[in-house]
Structures are given as structure tokens and as C-alpha cells.
Amino acid sequence: MRSRKVNLSTMIFLMILQGAAMMLLFSWYMEFSHGGHAPSDRKVHVLLLSSWRSGSSFLGQAFSQHPSVFYLMEPAWHVWNILFDKGLKVLRMAVRDLFRGMFQCDFSVMEAYLPEQHNVSALFMWFESRALCSPPACPLTPRNQLSNQTRCKKACDARGLQLAQDACSTYSHVVLKEVRFLELESLYPLLQDPHLDIRIIHLVRDPRAVLRSREAVAEGLARGSAIVLEQKNIPTVELQYKVMQEICRSHVRINERAILKPPPFLEGRYKMVRYEDVARNPLEEMNDIYEFVGLEMTPELGEWIYHVTHGRGKGSQREAFKITSRNAADVSQAWRSTLPHEKVKRIQEVCKGAMSLLGYRTVDSEEEQKSLEIDLLVPRELI
């Protein structure tokens, strides 16, 4: 009888051991079947959510140049460009489905929005992605080096999207920058998808600075403005204010939904960032942002971030869509000396709620507006 008990115990132990060995072999198989990289459902998926002219291109580049990041700039541009007359509800659903595929490195979801015969260059601002200038997408730039966009344009325009898809699967982080989400609810199915680990970085900027920047490139933003306003016929003199009102309302909706009563699947996955905080303390703020998504600052990136934010440039209309070396703190305050006070008063009226929520003080006179010793940024701990 004792012999049978020993044999039974031994058999149970061996079965447990065998099961553990099979699980270990399976995990090894999964790892090596993905080229030695983590399978897609272990990636971190980052959405840089912002609005037009809010400094999101700089933040996007701070991610794009990171050696662990596969980055794309505004994939929803393609959806809005093709379906511009379908209304915001249709666009929200289409963009959500596009992002589900892109986060999982399935580039076939782009086919409906591209010409039948296309290169990587069919992707909006593709050369902004260091990953598309590096192996395996392109041999030009080693993955631990910063990319040169001019050289990338000339050397890395591959046929089709297969190399881009292959590259995406080899990175630990997939980062998509987008200015076309005006609410969070359409993202809920993605946030609840067990194959996605989404982190949302919500970048906001002083609406007065955004208005000044938008006015410089109004023609380039015309289609987006029409979509935001649901194609309403707005008098030209009021157009930018109506657009800004909708954008400010969207920032309030997003922030309140994520902070006040977030659904369980959103808790701990949202971080609001003010452009002005980044402009004042770029290295400290970027360290915090990287930490939020599980990345580490590299010496090369630290130098690049410092150089880009501590230049002598003030920015110009010609450079409106470029990342150049500028004094970021000065750029963030430029509206105070250049935007007429009547416009400042008007934008403060239409964005009053957003400015209060996000920590931007209003000004009551032109003198107060132009007195730079008056700090209009509410300390973050007080908002």
C-alpha cells in the first residue's frame, strides 16, 4: 500500500514537472518565432494625444528618436483626408479601427487609404519616423543613432509597406501621435483589448499661444477646421475662435473623463502634459514622460532634447511644421508680445473653462499681457 502511495505521489510530481517544462518550451518558441523579440501583445502602445499647433511634433520626435520606439506621425490624417465629408462619428470609428491595427503592427489597415501602388512615402510625414530610416526598414541609420530626415527621404522610400510592418514588430514600444481625437470614448474598445497595453499622453498648450500659431498656418489647417466644425458655415472672422472653442472643449472632456471618474480600464494609463512645463524644464519633464511609458533617457537623447529646446531660434511661418533648434521657453511666451489684446480677450472668453482646468491664468489688460515677469502658468500642484 505504501509503495502505491509513493508511486502516485511521484507520478503527480512528474506530471507537474512535465507541464512546467512544456510551458517553458512554449514561451521559448513564442519568443524565437518572433525573431527574438517580445510578441506583439507584450508591447507598450503609446498614444500621444494633442491638438494642432500644441507642440506635439517636438514631443513626437522625442519619442521617434528613441532606440526602443517605432513611431508614426498622425496616421488618422489618411482617414480624414479620404472620408472628410462623412462626419465626426464615422471618422471616430474609422480612426479607432485604424489605430487598433497600427498598434499591432498590421499595416494592411492602411491599404484602404493609400493608392493601389504605393511606397513608404505614401505614409503621412513618414520621414519623421527614425524607425523607418533604420533596419530592418532601411539600412541608413543604425538604431542607436539619431536620424537625418533629409537623408532618409532620399534613401529609405521602400516599395510597399512590408518593411515598415516588419520593423514595427521588432520594437518594444509603438508610439502614434495624433491630433484628431476629440474625446476618449471611441478609444474604450482599445483600452479594454487584452492584446494592447495603451498609455495616453495628453499634451495641452495655452489656447492663446495655439491661436497665434494657427493663424500663421490657417490655410494648411482649413480642412481639419471644417471637419471639427462639422462643415458649418461660419463667418471668416469667427472661424478660428469657433475651432478653438471646440478644441478647448475637447481638452476638458478628455481630462475630466480620465481624471474625475475614469473607468477601471483607464486608471493609471493617462498623463496630462502641458507644453509650457516641457518648455521650461525639458529634460526633467521628458524623463517623467519616458518613465510613465517604461522608457529610459539615453545620453544621446538628452543632448538632442537640450539642443532643440535651447537654441536661438524664435520660430517662423516658414518653419511652422519643422523641428528646429529654438528657445522653447521664449517660443511658449511669444503670443504675449505679438497677439493683439482684443484677440487675447476673445480667446479667453471661448476657452475660459479649459484655461481654468488646465492651469492657465487670464490677463485683464494689454500691460499685464506684455509683462513677462507675471507668470501665467499655474503651478502643476495647484491645478
C-alpha positions as CSV (number, residue, x, y, z in Angstrom):
1,M,0.0,0.0,0.0
2,R,2.9,2.4,0.9
3,S,4.5,1.7,-2.5
4,R,1.4,2.6,-4.3
5,K,1.2,6.0,-2.4
6,V,4.8,6.7,-3.3
7,N,4.3,5.9,-6.9
8,L,1.1,8.0,-7.1
9,S,2.9,11.0,-5.5
10,T,5.8,10.5,-7.9
11,M,3.5,10.4,-10.8
12,I,1.8,13.6,-9.8
13,F,5.1,15.3,-9.3
14,L,6.3,14.2,-12.7
15,M,3.1,15.4,-14.4
16,I,3.6,18.8,-12.8
17,L,7.2,18.9,-13.8
18,Q,6.3,17.9,-17.4
19,G,3.7,20.7,-17.6
20,A,6.1,23.3,-16.4
21,A,8.7,22.1,-19.0
22,M,6.1,22.3,-21.7
23,M,5.1,25.9,-20.7
24,L,8.8,26.9,-20.7
25,L,9.3,25.4,-24.1
26,F,6.2,27.2,-25.4
27,S,7.4,30.5,-24.1
28,W,10.8,30.0,-25.8
29,Y,9.1,29.1,-29.1
30,M,6.9,32.2,-28.9
31,E,10.0,34.4,-28.3
32,F,12.1,32.9,-31.1
33,S,9.2,32.7,-33.6
34,H,9.0,36.5,-33.3
35,G,12.7,36.9,-34.3
36,G,14.0,37.0,-30.7
37,H,11.7,40.0,-29.8
38,A,8.8,40.1,-27.5
39,P,5.5,39.2,-29.1
40,S,3.1,42.0,-30.1
41,D,0.8,41.6,-27.1
42,R,3.7,42.4,-24.7
43,K,4.4,45.7,-26.4
44,V,3.6,49.1,-24.9
45,H,1.3,51.1,-27.1
46,V,1.6,54.9,-26.6
47,L,-0.9,57.4,-27.9
48,L,0.4,61.0,-28.0
49,L,-2.9,62.8,-28.0
50,S,-3.0,66.5,-28.7
51,S,-4.4,69.2,-30.9
52,W,-3.0,71.1,-33.9
53,R,-0.2,73.6,-33.1
54,S,0.4,72.5,-29.5
55,G,4.0,71.3,-29.6
56,S,3.1,67.7,-30.4
57,S,5.7,67.5,-33.3
58,F,8.5,68.1,-30.8
59,L,7.1,65.5,-28.3
60,G,6.7,63.1,-31.2
61,Q,10.3,63.5,-32.2
62,A,11.4,62.9,-28.6
63,F,9.8,59.5,-28.9
64,S,10.7,58.8,-32.5
65,Q,14.4,59.2,-31.9
66,H,14.4,56.7,-29.0
67,P,16.0,53.4,-30.0
68,S,13.2,51.4,-28.4
69,V,10.3,53.2,-30.3
70,F,8.5,52.6,-33.5
71,Y,6.8,55.9,-34.2
72,L,4.3,57.2,-36.7
73,M,3.0,60.8,-37.0
74,E,-0.7,61.3,-37.3
75,P,-2.0,58.1,-39.2
76,A,-5.5,59.5,-38.9
77,W,-4.6,62.1,-41.5
78,H,-5.2,59.5,-44.1
79,V,-8.7,58.8,-42.8
80,W,-9.7,62.4,-42.5
81,N,-8.3,63.1,-46.0
82,I,-10.4,60.3,-47.6
83,L,-13.5,60.4,-45.5
84,F,-13.6,64.2,-44.8
85,D,-17.3,64.5,-45.7
86,K,-18.6,61.6,-43.6
87,G,-18.9,63.4,-40.2
88,L,-17.1,63.1,-36.9
89,K,-18.9,59.9,-35.8
90,V,-17.9,57.9,-38.8
91,L,-14.4,59.3,-38.6
92,R,-14.0,58.4,-34.9
93,M,-14.9,54.8,-35.6
94,A,-12.6,54.5,-38.7
95,V,-9.7,56.1,-36.8
96,R,-10.2,53.8,-33.9
97,D,-10.1,50.7,-36.1
98,L,-7.0,52.1,-37.9
99,F,-5.2,52.5,-34.6
100,R,-6.1,49.0,-33.5
101,G,-4.3,47.6,-36.5
102,M,-1.4,50.0,-36.4
103,F,-0.7,49.4,-32.7
104,Q,-0.5,45.7,-33.5
105,C,1.8,46.3,-36.5
106,D,-0.8,45.3,-39.0
107,F,-0.2,47.8,-41.9
108,S,-2.9,46.2,-44.1
109,V,-5.4,48.5,-42.4
110,M,-3.7,51.4,-44.3
111,E,-4.5,49.9,-47.7
112,A,-7.9,51.5,-47.9
113,Y,-6.5,55.0,-47.6
114,L,-3.5,54.7,-50.0
115,P,-3.0,54.5,-53.7
116,E,-3.0,51.0,-55.2
117,Q,0.7,51.1,-55.9
118,H,2.4,52.9,-53.1
119,N,5.7,53.3,-51.3
120,V,6.5,54.0,-47.7
121,S,6.4,57.7,-48.7
122,A,2.7,57.4,-49.1
123,L,2.5,57.4,-45.3
124,F,1.9,60.9,-43.9
125,M,5.2,62.6,-42.8
126,W,6.9,59.1,-42.9
127,F,10.4,60.6,-42.7
128,E,9.6,61.9,-39.2
129,S,9.9,58.2,-38.0
130,R,13.5,57.3,-37.2
131,A,12.4,53.6,-37.2
132,L,11.5,53.9,-41.0
133,C,15.1,55.2,-41.5
134,S,16.7,52.3,-39.6
135,P,17.0,48.5,-40.1
136,P,15.1,46.4,-41.0
137,A,13.1,49.1,-42.8
138,C,16.2,50.9,-44.2
139,P,19.9,50.3,-43.6
140,L,20.7,54.0,-43.5
141,T,20.6,54.8,-39.8
142,P,21.8,52.5,-37.0
143,R,19.1,52.0,-34.4
144,N,21.1,53.7,-31.7
145,Q,21.7,56.8,-33.7
146,L,19.6,59.9,-34.4
147,S,18.1,60.1,-37.9
148,N,18.6,62.7,-40.5
149,Q,15.3,63.4,-42.2
150,T,16.8,64.8,-45.4
151,R,19.0,61.8,-46.0
152,C,16.1,59.4,-45.0
153,K,13.9,60.9,-47.7
154,K,16.4,60.2,-50.3
155,A,17.5,56.7,-49.3
156,C,14.6,54.9,-47.5
157,D,11.5,55.1,-49.6
158,A,10.8,51.4,-49.9
159,R,8.2,49.9,-52.2
160,G,5.0,48.8,-50.3
161,L,4.7,48.7,-46.5
162,Q,6.0,45.2,-45.7
163,L,9.4,46.5,-44.5
164,A,7.6,49.1,-42.3
165,Q,5.5,46.3,-40.8
166,D,8.5,44.1,-40.2
167,A,10.3,47.0,-38.5
168,C,7.3,47.7,-36.2
169,S,7.3,44.1,-34.9
170,T,10.9,44.5,-33.6
171,Y,10.3,47.4,-31.2
172,S,9.1,47.3,-27.6
173,H,7.1,50.5,-27.9
174,V,4.7,51.5,-30.7
175,V,4.0,55.3,-30.5
176,L,1.4,57.0,-32.5
177,K,1.0,60.8,-32.4
178,E,-2.5,62.1,-33.2
179,V,-4.3,65.5,-33.1
180,R,-7.7,64.2,-34.4
181,F,-9.2,62.5,-31.2
182,L,-11.7,65.0,-29.7
183,E,-12.9,62.6,-27.0
184,L,-11.8,59.3,-25.2
185,E,-14.9,57.2,-25.5
186,S,-14.2,55.9,-29.0
187,L,-10.9,54.6,-27.6
188,Y,-12.6,52.4,-24.9
189,P,-12.6,49.2,-27.0
190,L,-8.8,49.6,-27.5
191,L,-8.2,50.3,-23.8
192,Q,-10.2,47.1,-23.0
193,D,-8.4,44.9,-25.6
194,P,-6.2,42.4,-23.7
195,H,-3.7,42.4,-26.6
196,L,-3.0,46.2,-26.2
197,D,-1.2,47.9,-23.3
198,I,-2.1,51.5,-24.1
199,R,-0.8,54.6,-22.3
200,I,-2.2,58.0,-23.2
201,I,-0.1,61.2,-23.0
202,H,-2.4,64.2,-23.4
203,L,-0.4,67.2,-24.5
204,V,-2.1,70.6,-24.0
205,R,-1.0,74.2,-24.6
206,D,-2.1,77.7,-23.7
207,P,-5.0,78.4,-26.1
208,R,-3.7,81.9,-26.7
209,A,-0.4,80.5,-28.0
210,V,-2.3,77.9,-30.1
211,L,-4.4,80.7,-31.7
212,R,-1.3,82.7,-32.6
213,S,0.3,79.6,-34.2
214,R,-2.9,78.5,-36.0
215,E,-3.2,82.0,-37.6
216,A,0.2,81.6,-39.2
217,V,-0.8,78.4,-41.0
218,A,-4.6,78.8,-41.2
219,E,-4.7,77.6,-44.9
220,G,-3.0,74.4,-44.1
221,L,-5.5,73.7,-41.3
222,A,-8.6,74.6,-43.3
223,R,-9.9,71.0,-43.9
224,G,-9.3,70.0,-40.3
225,S,-11.1,73.1,-39.1
226,A,-14.1,72.3,-41.4
227,I,-14.3,68.8,-40.0
228,V,-14.1,69.9,-36.4
229,L,-17.0,72.3,-37.0
230,E,-19.0,69.6,-38.8
231,Q,-18.8,71.6,-42.1
232,K,-20.9,74.5,-40.6
233,N,-20.8,77.8,-42.5
234,I,-19.0,80.1,-40.0
235,P,-18.2,83.7,-40.8
236,T,-14.4,84.0,-41.5
237,V,-13.9,86.5,-38.7
238,E,-15.2,83.9,-36.2
239,L,-13.8,80.8,-37.7
240,Q,-10.6,80.4,-35.7
241,Y,-12.5,81.2,-32.4
242,K,-15.1,78.6,-33.1
243,V,-12.5,76.0,-33.9
244,M,-10.6,76.9,-30.7
245,Q,-13.8,76.7,-28.7
246,E,-14.3,73.1,-29.9
247,I,-10.7,72.2,-29.3
248,C,-10.8,73.6,-25.7
249,R,-14.0,71.7,-25.0
250,S,-12.3,68.5,-26.2
251,H,-9.4,69.0,-23.8
252,V,-11.9,69.5,-21.0
253,R,-13.9,66.4,-21.9
254,I,-10.7,64.2,-22.2
255,N,-9.2,65.4,-19.0
256,E,-12.3,65.2,-16.9
257,R,-13.1,61.7,-18.3
258,A,-9.6,60.5,-17.4
259,I,-9.2,62.2,-14.0
260,L,-12.6,62.7,-12.3
261,K,-14.3,59.4,-12.9
262,P,-12.2,57.2,-15.0
263,P,-13.5,53.7,-15.9
264,P,-11.4,51.0,-14.3
265,F,-9.6,50.2,-17.6
266,L,-8.3,53.8,-17.9
267,E,-6.9,54.2,-14.4
268,G,-3.1,54.7,-14.4
269,R,-3.0,54.9,-18.2
270,Y,-3.4,58.7,-18.7
271,K,-0.9,61.5,-18.2
272,M,-1.7,65.2,-18.9
273,V,1.3,67.2,-20.0
274,R,1.5,71.0,-20.5
275,Y,3.7,72.2,-23.3
276,E,4.9,75.1,-21.2
277,D,6.1,72.7,-18.4
278,V,8.2,70.9,-21.1
279,A,9.5,74.2,-22.5
280,R,10.7,75.3,-19.0
281,N,12.2,72.0,-17.8
282,P,12.6,69.8,-20.9
283,L,14.9,67.1,-19.6
284,E,13.1,66.7,-16.3
285,E,9.7,66.6,-18.0
286,M,10.8,64.2,-20.7
287,N,12.3,61.9,-18.0
288,D,8.9,61.8,-16.3
289,I,7.1,61.1,-19.6
290,Y,9.5,58.3,-20.5
291,E,9.2,56.8,-17.1
292,F,5.4,56.8,-17.5
293,V,5.6,54.6,-20.6
294,G,8.5,52.4,-19.4
295,L,11.4,54.0,-21.4
296,E,14.7,55.4,-20.2
297,M,16.5,58.5,-21.3
298,T,19.7,57.9,-23.2
299,P,22.7,60.3,-23.2
300,E,22.2,61.0,-27.0
301,L,18.6,61.8,-26.5
302,G,19.3,64.1,-23.5
303,E,21.7,66.1,-25.7
304,W,19.3,66.3,-28.6
305,I,16.4,67.4,-26.3
306,Y,18.6,70.1,-24.8
307,H,19.9,71.3,-28.1
308,V,16.4,71.5,-29.7
309,T,14.9,73.4,-26.7
310,H,17.8,75.8,-26.1
311,G,18.6,77.3,-29.5
312,R,18.4,80.9,-30.5
313,G,15.6,80.4,-33.0
314,K,12.2,82.1,-32.3
315,G,10.3,80.1,-34.9
316,S,8.7,81.4,-38.2
317,Q,5.9,80.7,-40.5
318,R,8.4,79.1,-42.9
319,E,9.4,76.7,-40.2
320,A,5.9,76.1,-38.8
321,F,5.9,72.4,-39.5
322,K,9.6,71.7,-38.8
323,I,11.5,70.8,-35.7
324,T,14.4,73.2,-35.4
325,S,16.6,74.4,-32.6
326,R,14.7,77.2,-30.8
327,N,14.5,78.7,-27.3
328,A,11.4,76.7,-26.2
329,A,10.7,79.0,-23.2
330,D,10.7,82.1,-25.4
331,V,8.5,80.4,-28.1
332,S,5.9,79.4,-25.5
333,Q,5.6,83.1,-24.4
334,A,5.7,84.7,-27.9
335,W,2.0,85.3,-28.1
336,R,2.2,87.8,-25.2
337,S,4.1,90.3,-27.4
338,T,2.6,89.5,-30.8
339,L,-1.1,88.7,-30.4
340,P,-3.4,91.7,-30.3
341,H,-5.1,92.1,-26.9
342,E,-8.5,92.1,-28.4
343,K,-7.8,88.6,-29.7
344,V,-6.5,87.6,-26.4
345,K,-9.7,88.7,-24.7
346,R,-11.8,86.8,-27.2
347,I,-9.9,83.5,-26.9
348,Q,-10.0,83.8,-23.1
349,E,-13.8,84.0,-23.4
350,V,-14.3,81.0,-25.6
351,C,-11.7,78.9,-23.7
352,K,-12.3,80.1,-20.2
353,G,-13.2,76.7,-18.7
354,A,-10.3,74.9,-20.3
355,M,-7.8,77.5,-19.2
356,S,-9.1,77.3,-15.6
357,L,-9.0,73.4,-15.6
358,L,-5.5,73.2,-17.2
359,G,-3.9,75.9,-15.2
360,Y,-3.6,79.0,-17.4
361,R,-4.1,82.4,-15.9
362,T,-6.0,85.1,-17.8
363,V,-4.9,88.6,-18.3
364,D,-7.1,91.7,-17.9
365,S,-5.1,94.3,-19.8
366,E,-2.5,94.7,-22.5
367,E,0.0,95.8,-19.9
368,E,-0.5,92.7,-17.9
369,Q,-0.3,90.6,-21.1
370,K,3.1,92.0,-22.1
371,S,4.6,92.0,-18.6
372,L,6.6,88.8,-18.8
373,E,7.5,88.9,-15.1
374,I,3.9,88.0,-14.4
375,D,3.7,84.2,-14.6
376,L,0.6,83.0,-16.3
377,L,1.2,79.3,-15.7
378,V,-0.5,77.9,-12.5
379,P,1.9,75.5,-10.7
380,R,1.0,72.0,-11.5
381,E,0.4,71.0,-7.9
382,L,-2.3,73.7,-7.6
383,I,-4.4,72.6,-10.6
